[in-house]
Amino acid sequence: MATRCGLLSWDCPPPETEVRWVYQPVEVQYPDGSWDLGRISAWWTDDAGDVWCRLRTLPGGDGPQWHRYDPESIRLLPSDGI
């Protein structure tokens, strides 16, 4: 979770050389149980081995933000058809 300037955030992303850029559609579950579509545009693994994803919900929503990846609340969808 730590980067060169402290905690992972929009202002302080992980080092560019460690980020793997992707296009991955997802479904995101919120604490109230509702679901929304979104996409992951990047993956990053911190020094502790935790996997992070740069997630944006659709439509509109907040801009992309880094989240610790949780497969229970962020479900990967097929990106090339079924």
Wavefront OBJ file of the C-alpha trace (Angstrom):
o trace
v 0.000 0.000 0.000
v 2.941 2.324 0.499
v 4.499 4.145 -2.411
v 7.383 6.552 -2.621
v 5.285 9.286 -1.008
v 3.267 7.312 1.529
v -0.161 5.756 1.109
v -1.466 4.747 -2.302
v -3.725 7.474 -3.702
v -4.596 9.348 -6.879
v -1.991 11.979 -5.948
v 0.623 9.339 -5.250
v 0.209 6.322 -7.550
v 2.549 3.332 -7.494
v 5.760 3.537 -9.545
v 4.836 3.464 -13.243
v 7.353 0.696 -13.953
v 5.508 -1.629 -11.524
v 2.001 -1.055 -12.927
v 0.469 -3.499 -15.439
v -2.073 -1.652 -17.620
v -5.154 -3.639 -18.694
v -8.779 -3.346 -19.738
v -10.850 -5.619 -17.500
v -14.638 -5.302 -17.129
v -15.888 -6.018 -13.600
v -18.941 -6.009 -11.360
v -18.494 -4.207 -8.045
v -20.547 -4.968 -4.929
v -21.153 -2.118 -2.496
v -21.607 -2.507 1.294
v -25.401 -2.142 0.895
v -25.424 -5.252 -1.339
v -26.043 -3.427 -4.627
v -23.913 -4.111 -7.705
v -22.544 -1.795 -10.396
v -20.517 -2.280 -13.557
v -16.993 -0.974 -13.761
v -13.582 -1.607 -15.197
v -10.071 -2.155 -13.996
v -7.441 -0.264 -15.961
v -4.336 -1.366 -14.045
v -2.958 -3.891 -11.548
v -0.183 -3.405 -9.018
v 1.284 -5.631 -6.302
v 2.786 -3.911 -3.251
v 5.868 -5.035 -1.307
v 3.693 -7.061 1.098
v 2.209 -9.043 -1.817
v -1.224 -7.370 -1.698
v -2.820 -6.926 -5.129
v -4.310 -3.528 -5.984
v -6.490 -2.508 -8.932
v -7.187 0.868 -10.482
v -10.988 0.743 -10.579
v -13.608 2.989 -12.103
v -17.354 2.367 -11.848
v -19.640 3.063 -14.789
v -21.469 5.108 -15.902
v -20.000 8.319 -14.598
v -19.069 7.522 -11.024
v -15.909 8.746 -9.426
v -12.705 8.849 -11.395
v -10.399 5.844 -11.258
v -9.143 4.992 -7.777
v -6.779 2.380 -6.411
v -8.459 -0.359 -4.344
v -7.095 -3.464 -2.703
v -8.424 -6.285 -4.890
v -11.094 -8.382 -3.192
v -12.524 -11.117 -5.470
v -15.668 -11.286 -3.301
v -16.646 -7.668 -4.005
v -14.881 -7.080 -7.350
v -15.854 -9.817 -9.804
v -13.970 -10.089 -13.076
v -16.153 -10.336 -16.202
v -15.128 -11.849 -19.555
v -13.375 -9.296 -21.730
v -13.409 -11.273 -24.984
v -16.857 -12.879 -25.078
v -18.236 -16.117 -23.712
l 1 2 3 4 5 6 7 8 9 10 11 12 13 14 15 16 17 18 19 20 21 22 23 24 25 26 27 28 29 30 31 32 33 34 35 36 37 38 39 40 41 42 43 44 45 46 47 48 49 50 51 52 53 54 55 56 57 58 59 60 61 62 63 64 65 66 67 68 69 70 71 72 73 74 75 76 77 78 79 80 81 82
